[in-house]
Amino acid sequence: MADLKVVDSHFHVWDLGAQSLPWLEGTDGGITCTWTFEDLEALYGRLPGVEFAGGVYVEVDCADPIAEDGIVYDLMARHGRIRAAMLRARVSPCMRVPLHAAGVREPLHVEGSPRGRCLEPSFIEGLQTLAAAGMPFESCNRVSELEDAYEAFAQVPEATVILNHLGNVESLDEPWCAVMRRFADLPNLYVKVSGYPTADRGFVSELLAFARETFAPDRLLYASNWPVVETYSSFEEHFGLLRDAFGDDGDFFMNNAVRAYGIAL
């Protein structure tokens, strides 16, 4: 049987000798070290029956995102399996977007992002600008503001939006379920299946069932969220749970990400 080809739609790497990531101070210290792309390649190399076709680098909310742009440019030059990069920008009609970026992420889940930011006129106009340029927006949101995010994205339905980590799901309560169903009606919105703790297998089973029932199969993306996954699960456990749930579904594990990010393999 041929190996399952995988495009990881969400990974991070960072070098603490060259970058400052203040948010790491709020973690337990388990991921407060340097992580390399070679580390990620090695993890995929240990998965039986898997061919790692590459992945999408997602900005790391570092203190100097402009310096990060240069670091990522060098990484992409050295590693052909970094297929796309989503780099940081403040969304507006005149935003700075590096030429080597596939699209942008403005973190909306961090302390420095005020509530309602995604409903500001400049943000909406920025989404329109990204849509006109054929560039996706990577959306990471606080759960309490998912309704705001929906209202913003519904104003620009032509924009490709990639919602991180199942909306940073915390529980399968009715408000979360209701807004996710609304997201499913947007014509160009994708959802990354990642970001949830895995200790409660009953919760995971219900969560994955809900995602598959709610979103069209061409809208769900496999994502590892490595190395942040190590704070609430493990890379191997997360991958195994998703392979059990989705089998060797080539659309989920590769093709949907290729389409969402415009990746050429």
Phi, psi and omega in degrees: 000138179292149177295150173286120178275134186234131165247115180279112187278003181198099172225160176234149163223152177205158180238106184289351172282342183238347185229149174249125178239087185302330183294341178296337178297338180270004178259178183277004179093351184293336179246014181276073177200177178278137179235133185245162177294328176299324176300316181293317178301321180295321178298313179295327180296339179269356179275123181292138175069027182233133171248116180280104181276349177137186183203176182248117175286133177241134184310153192249016178053051180271169184291334182231084183293336178291319174297324178301323179304315180291321178300316182291324176302314179295320178299316181293327178293329182271333187235103181293342180275000165277099193276338181198159177225132174254108189253164190278137173205152172274116189293125178194170180291349179234038183289153175272119180234118178301145184294337181269006179273139172282333181185194186228157169231126167252111183297119180259359184259000186266161184302326183283355180263115184287152175301138180088359181306318185287351177260000178293143181306322181295325179293314179299316178296325176295320175300320178297321179295316177298317180299317180296329180273356181070031182246134181282156172251131179264119189246118174240117193234152166290142181303321183293349183243017179295326176297319176300316181298316178300315181299323178292310185291329179294337177284342181228066186296341179285346181285137171279119180239135180242106185279121183283142163055043178051041180068026184054047185308137175244325177202161180272052179278167187295321177301317179294314180300319183295316182288328177294324176296325177292319176302322183297339180276348179285136191286341186230032180253131176248158181229130176273129180268091186192174169089002185251146177291149188247003182295324180269095185293331176296315177299315181298317180299315179293320180297312181293324176297317179298315181300317182288329178283332189268320185254144176299148184298340178271009181246358181258133183242135169288134176214138179272328189057033178283142000270004182297334177305333183290350178275346182222357179198217170213158179305311184295317181295315180299313180297316181298319179297320181287325177291325175297321184281322187253356184061211178261054181285106183295332177291312181296314187276345181212304194296323180294322177292321177302317181288316184297321185259359181066040184279136173256118179264000000 
